[in-house]
Amino acid sequence: MKKVFLTVLGIAVLLKSFSQQTPDTAAFQSKKLKIEEINLVSSYYNQTGDHAAVTGGIGTQQLTDIANVIDVKLVKYDRKLRKHAFDLEVGIDHYTSASSDQVDLKANSSASHADTRIYPSLTWSMENEQKGTTISAGVSSSTEFDYQSFGANIGFSKKTKDRNGEFTAKVQAYFDQVKLVTPTELRTGGGGRGDEYGSDNRNTFAASLSWSQVINKSLQVMFLADLVRQQGFLSLPFYRVYFADGSVHEEKLPGSRFKVPLGFRANYFLSDHFIIRTYYRYYKDDWGVSSHTVNLEVPLKITPFFSVSPFYRFYSQSAIKYFKPFEKHTAADEYYTSNYDLSKFNSNFLGAGIRLAPPNGVLGFPHWNMIELRYGHYTKNIAMNANVVSLNLRFK
């Protein structure tokens, strides 16, 4: 923690020095790349439960995850006064999982009990403020022991003449490679170490559309729609499924999936100190899942630089057609899983955040302009609960 704090102070001092060397006037538009904002986000997640998919829908789901993300935003203007923004983000997660440790039932501790995921991304956008148009493109990657993903996206947005409405379209593609780490008792050929694991592919293609509109000075709304197509190996090979006859198998799911999420947001500004933020999403796919998400957040500004934001999210979904609990599947089933994330359940997520943005900067550092701490408690009605704490530091 001491090292993180010293790093934060170092970045703040660097930004302060940088800003003192660069003149800032209303008539000047910089044509050089400048740091606009830096965000540092750290979170701790702890989970318990009784329906681990690794052991066929029974057993501990104890898991902890520590995540750290640094997000750097840079901007410049070209000769045509178009604004170019670059968003570089790098995240590192490290988790330990009691259920993943059971991939090898005979070992006291297997390599799968812990893993580290690294996920960098880079996004570029160019905004023509006079025309109200923005184009964007981005690439991303995610790497962990049994999973490698590469992604790319392009986007376009257009504002209305009065700047009160905006249409956005985005296309994304992800190309993943899944390492076929199967339970030890299901491995053949005596393999299953390092590069000896086989692999398979999984591809995801998504198109996103949104329309945002300022209704009046108090109300803003947004409509969202997505079309998502997945193809390839969509199972997880180390998820066991126990049949009614006592035999054990690895999870088997169809090789394609089509998803349609539809969403709506509305923000209502009751006053300068009180905002109501609402969100609803309906989801449907061809595996038989339908779900509803309702989210409410009510930021309350106690002072001009201190606010509290309680939030609540309710989620409900139906089970996929291929789910059955421990020892309920039979040889007559073409596809099968005992992963309770694909079962019927309801969940609740309740918490609050506190945000401090003093005018003279946090701890007197003028460019360390915001610190936010959030806590949430998550529960499912299928014997699972979790707690998450996150810290966000912003330099500008």
NORDA-V306750 format. One line per field, one symbol per residue. phi: phi as a letter, one per 20 degrees, with the letter a starting at -180 (. if undefined). Layout:
BEGIN
phi = ???
END
This chain:
BEGIN
phi = .ffffffgffffffffffffedfccfeddfddfcfeacddccbcccccrccfffdnncnfdgbcbdcccdcddccbdefemeedccddccccdccccffffegdfeefbefefbbcddbebccdccdeffemdbdbbbcbbbcbgdbccccbbcbbcbeffemecbdccbccbcddcdfeeeggfdecmmeoclffffbbdbdccccccbcdbefbfdcccbdcbccccdboededfeeeceefenfdcegccgebbdcceccbdbddefafdbcddcbccdcbbeeoecbcccccccfcefcgcccccfbbcdcbbeeffdebfgldfcffefcbbceffdeeadccccabcccccffenflnefeeebcccccbddcdecmbbbccccccdcdb
END
